[in-house]
């Protein structure tokens, strides 16, 4: 894997939509390791003999690059460390000795070097010309981290002679980690989830790989939370405690200069997985390695002389427990971790033998081919089960495993310099497996004007993949490269998909797509003749008609996903869309489009969402000002601090097979007084609620309830919303049907309370059309134009509006089936309950809350509620 700064380790859990069901896009390692180049046809590829030798700087043309570091207001950041990575590497052209012209070279690193800025905050380097790639990072206390990156061959954005990195002011977060008895815990790892600020126009997303450990007093602090963040998510972990993931609000956890941490984070002990490992004769196996994993957190233990093990600090959820020992087959148990779980024992069998030989087209063994594990026992491979096993072939192209499981697993067979064979089924056996993955797929050719036959100087080369016959093509826009001089070369494609495609985009020309290219075609030449077309262009303005510079413009077509988090593009969840930033005149440009598309624009001034047809001329786009929401979350009269609050709004939304999938989501953390605020909300109905996290396969991670409140957001105005505070407490216990004898996993249960809606008038549907969809549709088209039909539609619209605006409640359930819902106000309600993946539940369990009960915060206890 090419070394890069790692993304943040902590990611917020998957949310199950409560206004809409969002389709989760899994985008796994597409073109992982691919190296894309664009080259003019007259430029030969470099061979090993062409590489510049260390110390040969005098033979390499150079170009100066000056970096200026500035804080808010342009104040220079003097004597600040900057970490650099440059291609070609410094050792190839003598930078370490001669390249730092301004600033101070401190030392080199494994993949780069470190330079300190001078008193004016400047660093000047003499770089090789051309520089194929350059990255710098700045992490300094008191400022948000910064990431500058240029890759001219891929993006077409040239490395400038000078650049100013404007760092955001930052606040310091800190706390004390204690156990459930209030005792400080030393050696706890705290991982803040912070992303680098990136240079203007760079839409990538990179997390800061910070790891902090508590001292003997349990104290820790982190000095680089950007001022724009009102809270920061952290993962807190220790091998003897359950991992804790939570948002820390600035209101409670911010530290002033010189202040010691005082706010506490309680780390629960968690649960224990214990058991015994023996051989087939019942003899204990000492030294066996037993491991499991919870999200990113791996836990392990080694068996003692009696074969016993104990893994502490486990989470209450499903897990795979894997055991390995010398001479024995790897084994695994899928378990539900809870306080009442039984010991997880293993009886190991002698190890299975797998021998794989990876060869080239001539039958010669390939050294350093990778056996990349993908699936084992049910497909839910967690990428830790076999990480104790080497994955690369030896000098003869041979890979062997003597402790393989006795059942089937799947692995990708990866050519060290070519394509990979995906999902190969392997099971232990005496016979050797022989795999022959093909070499790289290389696609190259010319791009010319269809009429003049002249080469087109600048264009984008977008790779695409098709997973199966008849499926849609995924255009991998984040792997697009810049073509120049009328020629291109898409090099080192290594994943063997059903088909590959190439699309050429150029200003003033209609896009053109190649034929389907099979993975084993080797070197392919494709000649593109582009026809003229009109660019997608417009200007972005305020309501007063002033041009807006720096607006983020995102264009999506079918099979793309555009995600927004708190009113800003979430690049980590945006796939295959194209982005631009408006210039000083408020203008943006995209290449011509041949299919319907949608554009979303966001800026501090507001937002816009437009749907467009190919060739349609765009008028100036006026941004609608954002609305704001402020509110307080209470349970009874008690303000609730450090609680995550969600908001949803479908004003900017799209979903379907023929459109881009566009989603917006907002989250905030309550302050000490229970208050919260959302600053970039579109106008329209906005739903606000406490966040209840449900994990895929594991269900709810906490027992809680929330009111869901609708508020009308108005552009440019501030709306107030109150969650909880008044009403009765409703509780009960869900009871399985008498016919169900097996245990029910109540973590997958949910309880909902909704206001009773008025019934719609009956429709007198003729018997002869009831069971015939075509006849029923024809009847409806006629009936809806009658007076009765029009009245029914009017009443239905009123009912739908009530459904959108009425309060409702959502709750999770304890392991015993119990639930509690706070602050249900006066009204008539229906209670329903369901459990995922089972065919029984509760519908329309009705009750009423009168005014006196709501005022007195009375308790309504349903006792046992039988499921049907």
FIVOLO-339657 format. One record per residue (C-alpha): residue in one letter; x, z, y. Coordinates in steps of 0.05 Angstrom, whole numbers, plus 32768, in hexadecimal, padded with zeros to 4 digits. Layout:
<sites>
AXZY/...
</sites>
This chain:
<sites>
X800080008000/X801B7FEE8044/X8029802F806A/X7FF8803D80A2/X7FDE807880C7/X7FA98096809A/X7F61809980AE/X7F4580DE80B7/X7F3B81038076/X7EF981208089/X7EBC80F5808E/X7E77810E809D/X7E49810F8061/X7E1A80D58053/X7DD880DE8077/X7D9680CA8058/X7D6D80A8808E/X7D2E80CC80A2/X7D14809780D2/X7D2D805A80AC/X7D528051806B/X7D958034807C/X7DB88008804B/X7DFE8023803B/X7E337FED803C/X7E6C7FF7800B/X7EA87FD08023/X7EE07FE07FF2/X7F277FC87FFD/X7F157F80800D/X7F557F598011/X7F7B7F9B8008/X7FC47F8C8011/X7FB77F458028/X7FE87F29805A/X7FC97EF48087/X7FF37EC580B0/X7FE47E8B80DE/X801C7E5980E7/X80277E148105/X80337DE080D0/X80797DD280EA/X808D7E1C80E2/X80AB7E28809D/X809E7E6A8079/X80D87E9B8079/X80FD7EA78038/X81287EE28027/X81637EBA8040/X81447EB48084/X813E7EFF8090/X81667F1A80CA/X819C7F4880B2/X81A47F9080CB/X81CD7F94810A/X81C37F4B811B/X819E7F57815C/X81C87F268183/X81AA7EEC815A/X81627F018168/X813D7EED81A8/X811F7F2A81CA/X80E47F3B81F7/X80DD7F7A8221/X80A17FA78218/X80937FE18248/X806280188235/X80498048826B/X802880888255/X7FF480A38286/X7FC080DB8285/X7F7F80DC82AC/X7F8880C482F3/X7FC7809D82E0/X7FF680D982DE/X803480C682B6/X804280EB8275/X808D80FA8278/X80B8810D823C/X808180FC820A/X809180E781C3/X807780A381AC/X807A808D8163/X808680438158/X807F8012811F/X80967FCB8129/X809A7F8B80FF/X80CF7F7280F4/X80EC7FB680E5/X811F7FD38115/X81567FD180E1/X814F7F8580E0/X81607F7A8129/X81867FB78142/X81537FDD816B/X816E80218158/X81B180108177/X819E7FE781B4/X81537FDD81BD/X813D801981E6/X81478006822F/X811C803C824F/X810C807F8230/X813480A681FC/X813A809481B2/X813080D5818C/X813580C18142/X811C8090810E/X80E6809C80DB/X80D580808097/X80AD804780B4/X80C2804780FD/X80E3806F8134/X80D380A0816C/X80E2809681B6/X80D780C781EF/X80BC80AE8232/X80E480B78271/X80D180E082AF/X80A180A882C5/X807F80A68281/X809E8063826F/X80BF80468232/X80DE80008231/X80F37FDE81F0/X81157F9C81E3/X80EC7F8081AB/X80FB7F44817E/X80D97F048193/X80A97EFA8173/X80927F408160/X805F7F378127/X80427F7D812C/X804A7FBB8157/X80297FFF8154/X8035803E817C/X801380828179/X801380BC81AA/X7FFE81028196/X800B813581CD/X7FE8817881D8/X7FB781768212/X7FA5812D8207/X7F7C810581D5/X7FA780DE81A4/X7FB5809481B3/X7FC180588186/X7FDC8016819F/X7FDF7FDB8170/X7FEE7F908176/X7FED7F5D813E/X7FF07F1A8164/X7FED7EEE8126/X7FAE7F0E810D/X7F887F1C814E/X7FA47EE8817D/X7FB17F1E81B1/X7FF87F1681C9/X80267F5181D3/X80287F5C821F/X80697F698244/X804E7FAC825C/X80147FDA824B/X7FF9801C8266/X7FDB804C8233/X7FA980798257/X7FA080B9822F/X7F6180E28233/X7F63812C8245/X7F588159820A/X7F4081A081FB/X7F5C81D081C8/X7F3281E6818C/X7F4482238164/X7F2A825B813A/X7F3682908106/X7F27828280BD/X7F0C82BF8098/X7EEE82CC8054/X7EA882E68049/X7EC0832D8054/X7EDE831A8098/X7F26831D8081/X7F5482E7809E/X7F6D82B3806D/X7FB382978074/X7FC98252805D/X7F8582318067/X7F8A81E68075/X7F6181CF80B1/X7F58818480BA/X7F37816E80FC/X7F12812B80FB/X7F2F81088139/X7F3780BE8145/X7F6D809E816F/X7F59807E81B1/X7F6D803581AC/X7F81800281E0/X7F497FDA8203/X7F307FA181D7/X7F497FC18196/X7F0B7FD1816D/X7F2F7FF18133/X7F258039811E/X7F5E80678108/X7F5B80B180FB/X7F9180E4810B/X7FAE810080CB/X7FB7814780E6/X7FBF818280B6/X7FC081C980D2/X7FCA820A80AC/X7FB2824F80C0/X7FE7828580CD/X7FE882CB80B0/X7FB082DF80E0/X7F8482A580CA/X7F8D8283810E/X7F948239811B/X7F8C820A8156/X7F8F81BF8166/X7F9E81A881AD/X7F87815F81AC/X7F3B815B81AB/X7F27812581DE/X7EFD813F8218/X7EC7810C8205/X7EB8813381C5/X7E8A816E81CC/X7E9B81858186/X7ECC8175814E/X7EC081718103/X7EF3819580D8/X7EFE819F808E/X7F1781E4807C/X7F3581ED8037/X7F5C821E800C/X7F65821B7FC1/X7F43825F7FB7/X7F07824F7FE4/X7ED0821C7FE8/X7EDF81E38018/X7EB981EA8059/X7EA781AE8085/X7E8781BC80C8/X7E8381A88111/X7EA481D78143/X7E8481D68188/X7EAE81D781C7/X7E81820D81E2/X7E96823E81AC/X7EDA82288192/X7EFF820D81CF/X7F3D823381E5/X7F578239822B/X7FA282358238/X7FC48273821C/X7F85828B81F9/X7F8882A181B1/X7F53828A817F/X7F1982BA8174/X7EDD8293815A/X7ED9829A810F/X7ECE826880D7/X7EB682898097/X7ED3826A8058/X7EA78279801C/X7EC782887FD9/X7EA082527FB6/X7E94824B7F6C/X7EC2824A7F2F/X7EC982187EF7/X7EE882387EBA/X7EF182277E71/X7F20821E7E37/X7F4781E27E1E/X7F5681DB7DD3/X7F6A81A67DA2/X7F3E818D7D69/X7F5281C87D3E/X7F3E81FA7D73/X7F85820B7D86/X7F8E821A7DD1/X7FB581E87DF9/X7FE482087E2C/X7FF881E27E6B/X7FBD81B27E6D/X7FAC819A7EB3/X7F6381A27EC6/X7F4C81827F07/X7F0D81737F2F/X7EFC81577F74/X7ECA81657FAB/X7EC9812C7FDE/X7F12812A7FF4/X7F24816E7FD9/X7F4781707F95/X7F4A81B17F6D/X7F7481BE7F2F/X7F8B81F37EFE/X7FBA81F77EC2/X7FA582177E81/X7FC882577E6B/X7FE382687E25/X7F9B82737E0D/X7F86822E7E28/X7F5C824E7E5F/X7F5682347EA5/X7F3282467EE5/X7F26821A7F22/X7F1182427F5F/X7EEF822F7FA1/X7EC181FB7F83/X7E8481DE7FA6/X7E3D81E27F8E/X7E3481997F79/X7E4081677F42/X7E88815D7F2E/X7EB5813C7EFB/X7EE5816C7ED9/X7F2081487EB9/X7F5481647E89/X7F9681457E75/X7FCE815F7E47/X800C81427E28/X7FFB811D7DE8/X7FAF81227DF1/X7F7A80F27E09/X7F6180FE7E50/X7F1B811C7E4E/X7EE581277E82/X7EA581507E8A/X7E7181417EC0/X7E5381837ED5/X7E2681A27F09/X7E4E81DA7F29/X7E2482187F36/X7E2782637F2F/X7E0382617EEC/X7E2D822A7ECC/X7E4A82347E87/X7E94822D7E76/X7EAE81E67E76/X7ED581E27E35/X7EFC81A77E1A/X7F1181947DD4/X7F4881617DDC/X7F5781297DAA/X7F9A81067DA1/X7FA880D67DD9/X7F95808D7DD5/X7FCB80587DDE/X7FC4801F7E0F/X7FFA7FEA7E19/X7FF27FB57E4E/X80207F7B7E5D/X80177F567E9E/X80357F107E9F/X803B7ED47ECD/X80277E8C7EBC/X80677E837E94/X805B7EC27E6B/X80927EEA7E8D/X80837F337E98/X80737F487EDF/X80967F867EF9/X806E7FB57F26/X802A7F997F14/X7FF67FCF7F20/X7FC27FEA7EF0/X7F8F80017F23/X7F5A802E7F03/X7F1380207F19/X7EDE803C7EEA/X7ED6806E7EB1/X7E99808F7E92/X7E5E80797EBA/X7E8280557EF2/X7E8580907F22/X7ED1808E7F24/X7EEB80BF7F58/X7F3380A47F5C/X7F5380E47F43/X7F4580E57EF9/X7F8380BC7EE7/X7FAF80C97F24/X7FE180EE7EF7/X7FEF80AC7ED4/X802280797EEC/X800180377EFF/X803980037F01/X80597FD77ECB/X80A37FDD7EBA/X80D97FA87EC1/X80BB7F837E85/X80757F837EA1/X805F7FB97E6F/X80337FF57E7D/X802480297E48/X7FF880677E45/X7FFB80977E0A/X7FC680C87E23/X7F8F80967E32/X7F4680A87E27/X7F2880907DE7/X7EEE806E7E0A/X7EEE80317E38/X7F0680317E80/X7F0D7FF87EB3/X7F497FE57EDD/X7F5E7FAE7F0C/X7F9E7F8A7EF5/X7FC47F7C7F35/X7FFA7F477F39/X80337F627F64/X80357F207F8A/X7FF27F017F7C/X7FA97F097F6B/X7F8B7F427F43/X7F5D7F407F07/X7F237F6F7F17/X7EFF7FA17EEA/X7F227F927EA8/X7F057FBA7E6F/X7F3A7FE17E48/X7F3580107E0C/X7F6C80317DE5/X7F8480057DAA/X7FC27FF17D84/X7FC17FA97D9D/X7FE47F997DDE/X7FBB7F807E19/X7FD87F437E3D/X7FC07F317E82/X7FD47EF67EAD/X7FBB7F007EF4/X7FC27EC17F1F/X7FF17EBC7F5A/X7FDB7EC17FA2/X7FA57E947FBC/X7FC07E717FFA/X7F927E488027/X7FB07E1E805F/X7FA27DDF8086/X7F937DC080CA/X7F5C7DCB80FD/X7F4B7D908129/X7F167D778159/X7EE57D4D8131/X7EE17D178167/X7F277D138185/X7F4C7D288145/X7F797D528171/X7F907D958158/X7F6A7DD28173/X7F9C7E018192/X7F797E448189/X7F477E5B8154/X7F357E938125/X7F3C7E8F80D9/X7F087EBC80B8/X7F0D7EC9806D/X7ECE7ED08044/X7EBE7EE77FFD/X7E847EDC7FCD/X7E7A7F107F96/X7E4E7EE67F68/X7E2C7EA47F63/X7DF37E9F7F95/X7E067EDE7FBB/X7E137EDD8005/X7E587ED48022/X7E787F118042/X7EA17EFC807F/X7EDB7F2C8086/X7EE37F2A80D1/X7F147F6480D5/X7F447F3980AB/X7F3D7EFC80D8/X7F7D7EDE80F3/X7F8E7EB58130/X7FA07E6C8124/X7FCA7E458156/X7FE47DFE815C/X7FAD7DE08131/X7FC57DFC80EE/X7FB87E3B80C6/X7FD07E5E8088/X7FA67E938065/X7FDB7EB3803A/X7FDE7EE58000/X7F947EEC7FEE/X7F977F1A7FB1/X7F507F2D7F9C/X7F307F007F67/X7EE97EF87F80/X7EB57EC67F68/X7EC77E9A7FA3/X7EEE7E9B7FE4/X7EDB7E788024/X7EFC7E6A8067/X7ED77E6580A9/X7EF67E4980E9/X7EDD7E63812C/X7EF57E44816D/X7EDE7E4881B5/X7EB37E0B81C5/X7EAB7DF6817D/X7E777E038147/X7E927E2E810E/X7EA27E0A80CD/X7EA47E278087/X7ECF7E0E804E/X7EB97DFE8008/X7EB97E357FD4/X7F007E437FBE/X7F0D7E607F79/X7F3F7E997F73/X7F6F7E757F45/X7F787E357F6D/X7FBC7E4B7F87/X7FCF7E237FC5/X7F937E027FE6/X7F937DD48022/X7F527DCE804A/X7F4B7DA28087/X7F197DB880BD/X7EF97D8880EF/X7ED27DB08122/X7E987D96814B/X7E8D7DAA8193/X7E5B7DE181A3/X7E497E1281DB/X7E677E5781DB/X7E3C7E9581DA/X7E497EB0821F/X7E277ED98255/X7E347F0F8288/X7E217F588283/X7E047F7A82C1/X7DE87FBB82DA/X7DA07FC082F1/X7DBB7FB38337/X7DDB7F728321/X7E237F8A8322/X7E537F7082ED/X7E677FA282B8/X7EAF7FA082A0/X7EC37FBF825E/X7E7F7FBB823B/X7E847FB981EF/X7E5F7F7A81D6/X7E527F73818B/X7E377F34816A/X7E1A7F368124/X7DF97F0580F4/X7DD97F0D80B0/X7E027F388080/X7E267F5D80B7/X7E1E7FA780C8/X7E257FC5810E/X7E2480108114/X7E23803D8151/X7E3380878154/X7E1C80AC8193/X7E13806A81B8/X7E58804E81A8/X7E6D801B8174/X7E80803D8133/X7EB7800E811C/X7EBF803480DA/X7E78801F80C6/X7E757FDB80E8/X7E847FA080BA/X7E8D7F5680C4/X7E747F57810C/X7E9B7F398147/X7EA97F628186/X7EBC7F5181CD/X7EC87F78820D/X7EAD7F5E824F/X7EE07F4A8284/X7EE17F5C82CE/X7EA87F2A82DB/X7E7E7F4A82A4/X7E867F0C8278/X7E8E7F07822D/X7E997ECA8200/X7E8E7EBE81B6/X7E987E7D8190/X7E597E538184/X7E287E6C814F/X7E027E42811C/X7DD27E798103/X7DA57EAC8126/X7DCD7EE78141/X7DC47F288166/X7DEE7F47819D/X7DF27F9181AE/X7E157FA881ED/X7E287FF081FE/X7E49800E823B/X7E45804D8265/X7E1280288290/X7DE3801B8256/X7DD47FED821C/X7DB37FAB8208/X7D9C7F8C81C7/X7D897F4281C4/X7D767F13818C/X7D8D7ECB8194/X7D867E868175/X7DC17E56816B/X7DCF7E2D81A9/X7DA47E5981D5/X7DBF7E62821C/X7DC47EAB822F/X7DAD7EC58272/X7DD17EFF8294/X7DC77F3E826B/X7DB17F7B8292/X7DC07FBD8270/X7D887FF08269/X7DA180358280/X7DA98069824A/X7D7980A38244/X7D9180EA8239/X7D768121820C/X7D82816B8214/X7D6481A281EA/X7D6A81E581C6/X7D6581F5817C/X7D4782398169/X7D2C825A812B/X7CF782888145/X7D1482A48186/X7D5D82A0816E/X7D898268818A/X7DB082468152/X7DF982388161/X7E288207813E/X7DEF81E0811E/X7DF381948118/X7DB98170813A/X7DA78128812A/X7D8280F48154/X7D6580B2813F/X7D4980788169/X7D3580338151/X7D35800F8194/X7D777FED8181/X7D6C7FDF8138/X7D6C7FA68107/X7D697FA380BB/X7D5E7F6D8087/X7D7E7F36805E/X7D7B7F028096/X7D927F2D80D0/X7DCD7F5A80E1/X7DC17FA280CC/X7DC57FCB810C/X7DC18017810C/X7DC8804D8141/X7DD280978133/X7DE080D3815F/X7DF98119814E/X7E0B81578176/X7E1D81A08168/X7DF681D98188/X7E1B820781B7/X7E18825481B7/X7DD3825381D8/X7DB8821F81A7/X7DBB81E781DA/X7DCD819E81CB/X7DD1815D81F1/X7DD1811281E3/X7DE980E4821B/X7DE1809C8203/X7D9B809481E8/X7D72805381EE/X7D2C8057820B/X7CF3805F81DA/X7CDF809181A4/X7D1980BE8191/X7D1680EE8156/X7D3E812E8159/X7D4B815E8120/X7D7C818E8101/X7DAA816880D3/X7D9C81748089/X7DD38155805F/X7DC38137801C/X7DFC811B7FF3/X7DF680DF7FC5/X7DEF80FA7F7E/X7DF381437F95/X7DB6814C7FC0/X7DB2817F7FF8/X7DF181A78008/X7DCA81DF802A/X7D8682008029/X7D6681F5806D/X7D2A81DA8092/X7D2081B580D3/X7CE9819E8101/X7CED81548112/X7CD78149815A/X7CC88107817C/X7CD680FF81C6/X7CCD80C281F2/X7D1080AF8210/X7D0C808F8254/X7D4580648270/X7D6E808982A3/X7D4980CA8299/X7D56810C8275/X7D2481248242/X7D1F816B8226/X7D11817A81DD/X7D0881BE81BD/X7D1481C78173/X7CF282048156/X7CE48245817B/X7C9A824F816C/X7C6B824D8131/X7C61826A80EC/X7C90826E80B0/X7C7982458074/X7C9882548030/X7C8A82497FE7/X7CA782377FA4/X7CA281F47F81/X7C8D81FA7F38/X7C9C81C37F05/X7C6281A87EDC/X7C5681CE7E9B/X7C6B81917E73/X7CB181937E91/X7CDF81C17E69/X7D2381AA7E81/X7D4581C97EBE/X7D3781A87F01/X7D6E819A7F32/X7D4B81B47F70/X7D84819D7F9E/X7D6281587F9B/X7D1F81737FB1/X7D03816F7FF7/X7CC5818B8018/X7CA1816A8052/X7C6A8184807F/X7C43815180A9/X7C09815680DA/X7BC7813F80BD/X7BB680FB80DA/X7B7080E080E7/X7B5580B480B0/X7B4D806A80BB/X7B08804A80B5/X7AFA802E8070/X7B047FE38067/X7ACF7FC1803F/X7AFC7F948015/X7AD57F637FE9/X7ADE7F707F9E/X7AF27F287F91/X7B307F2C7FBD/X7B4A7F727FAB/X7B777F5C7F72/X7B8B7F187F8D/X7BC37F1C7FC1/X7BB77ED77FDD/X7B6C7EE07FE4/X7B767F268001/X7BA77F0A8034/X7B767ED48049/X7B3E7F07804E/X7B697F33807A/X7B7A7EFA80AA/X7B317EEE80B5/X7B1A7F3680B6/X7B4C7F4E80E9/X7B2C7F20811C/X7AE87F418114/X7AD17F7B813F/X7AD87FAA8103/X7B1E7F8F80F5/X7B347F97813D/X7B1A7FDE8140/X7B3E7FEF80FF/X7B807FD3811A/X7B787FFB815A/X7B6D803B8133/X7BA8802B8105/X7BD680238141/X7BBF8065815D/X7BCC8086811A/X7C1280688116/X7C218081815C/X7C0B80C78148/X7C3780C4810B/X7C7380B18136/X7C6780E6816B/X7C4E81228142/X7C7E8158812C/X7C8F815B80E2/X7CBD818780B7/X7CF1817B8082/X7D0F81B08053/X7D3D81B68018/X7D3281E57FDD/X7D59821D7FBC/X7D7082187F74/X7D3182407F61/X7D03820E7F84/X7CF6823A7FC0/X7CEF821F8007/X7CE4823C804D/X7CD08215808B/X7CD4823880CF/X7CAD822E810F/X7C70820680F9/X7C4282058136/X7BF682058138/X7BD581CB8114/X7BBA81AD80D4/X7BF0819880A2/X7BFE81778060/X7C38818F8035/X7C5A81608004/X7C9681677FD7/X7CBF81387FAD/X7CFD81387F81/X7D2B80FB7F7F/X7D2980D37F3F/X7CEF80F97F1F/X7CA680E47F1A/X7C8381237F31/X7C7981477F73/X7C4581627FA4/X7C1981397FD2/X7BE7814F8008/X7BEB819B7FFF/X7BC281AC803D/X7BC381EA8069/X7BB481FF80B1/X7BDB822880E3/X7BAE82488117/X7BC3825C815D/X7BC782A7814F/X7BF3829D8112/X7C22826F8138/X7C27829F8172/X7C3782DA8144/X7C6982B3811A/X7C4382C680DB/X7C5982B68094/X7C318285806A/X7C47828D8021/X7C2C825A7FF1/X7C4A827C7FB4/X7C53824B7F7B/X7C4182027F89/X7C3981DA7F49/X7C5681957F48/X7C2E815C7F2A/
</sites>
